[in-house]
């Protein structure tokens, strides 16, 4: 008879865990998002400098040198659907200049300001960047355009 009570207790504990698992998991994700958002804001100046350095070193676009990059205050957080990794998208305005001797030299459009979204990713508790910019799309448009890859992150309160 005691084993029957033990089986019932194990079943009851399992049922309770199943009922609270989803809310606990959602709360954990919300806490991770808030922590990531706070870390981004605290490290923002350093991250922006790393973005510009990495982007300029990438050699893209070909024949152009990064002359100036101004960051807007807005930050959109998204999650990669496949991996669950958080990304931050920040609107930027970029100005290039032609590299001497390149095929871009002398083209009038080279100096035009370009709108883009700077991409940062949250990995192992820290924000990183490889200097990736998505040109001609603001952060909301990036999420919408790449909806198969990204989902907008909202914190449920």
N, C-alpha and C positions, 0 to 999 in steps of 0.2 A: 504494500500500500504506500510506503514511503517513496518508492520509485515513481509512483503516479504523481505525487505532489512535486517531485523534482522535475519530471517531464513538463508538468503544467507551469512551473515557475520558469523553466528555460523557455518555453513557448511564449509566456507572457513577456519576459524580458526581450525576446526577439521581436515580438510584435511592437513593443514600445520603441525599440531602436529603429524599426522600419518607419514608424510614424514620425519620429523626430529627425530622421536622417536628412531629408530634403531641406527643412528649415535651417538646420545646423550647417549644412553645406552652403546654402545661400548666404547665411550670415558670414561664414568664413570667406567666401568670395567678396562680399561687400567690404569686409575688413581689409582684405588684400588690396582691393581697388583704392580704398581711402588711404592706405599706407603708401601705395605707389604714387598716388596723386600728391601727397604731402612731400615725399622724397623728390619728386620731379620739381616741385616748386622750390624746395630748398637747394637743389643742385642746378637749377635752370641756367644760371650764367655760365657755369663750367660746361654744361651739356651743349649749350649754343656754340661755345668756342670749339668744342670737340667736333661738332657737326661741320662747322665751316672748314676746319683743318682737314677732316676726312673727305669732305666733298671736293675741296680744292685739290687734294692729292689724288683723287680718282681719275683725273684726266678727262672727265666728262663735263660738259659736252666737248667734243673733239675740236681743237683749235681755239678754244676760249679759256681765259683765265678768270677765276672768280675775283671780282673787284670789290663788291659789297654785298652783304646779306643782312637784311633787317628783319627781326622777328616781331610778330604781333603778340599780344598778351594772351589771346585765346589758346586753349589747349583742348583737344578732343581726345578722349580715350576710347580705344576699341580693343576687341579681343580677336585674335586669329581663330577662326572656326576650327581649323584642323588641330592646332597645337594647344589652344587655350592661352597663348602668350599675350600679355598686354602690350599694346603699342600706344604711343602718344603722337598725335599729329598736330603740328604747329604751323599756322600760315606764315609764309616768308615772302619777301620781295627781294629778288636777286638781280644784281647787275654784273654783266660780264664785260671783258675787254678782249680784243683779238690778240693772240700770241703772234709776235713778229714772225713773218715768213710763213704763217699758216694760210690755208685757203679761205679763212674767215676774215683775214685782214682786208680792210677797205670796204666791207659790207656795211651799209648804213644801219641795218637793224641790230647789229651786234650790241650797241649801247642801250637798247631798249630794256626797260625794267621787265622782269618776268615774275609772275606769281607762281607760287608752288606751295607744297606742304612738306615740311621737314618731318622725317620719320625717326622716331626713337623707339627702342624696345626694352622691356623690363625682363631681365634674366637673372635668376639666382639672387633676387633681392636688390638689384641695382639697375639703373637706367644706363643704356649704352646706345651708340649710334655708329653707323658705318658711312654716314654722309649721304644717305639716299634721300632724294627729293622727287616728289611726284609733281611734275609741272602742269600748269594750267588748271589745277583743281584745288579748291580749298578743302580743309579737313572733312567737312560734312559731305562734300561731293566725292572725296576719295572713298569714304565708307559706302556711299550709295553706289558708286561706279564698280567697286570691288566687293559687292555684297556677298558674293560666293566665298570670299576670303575673310572679310572682316564683319564683325557685328558691333554696333555701338554699345558702349558700356554705360549702363545707368545703375545707380545705387538705389536699391529698394529700402525705403525708410519706414 
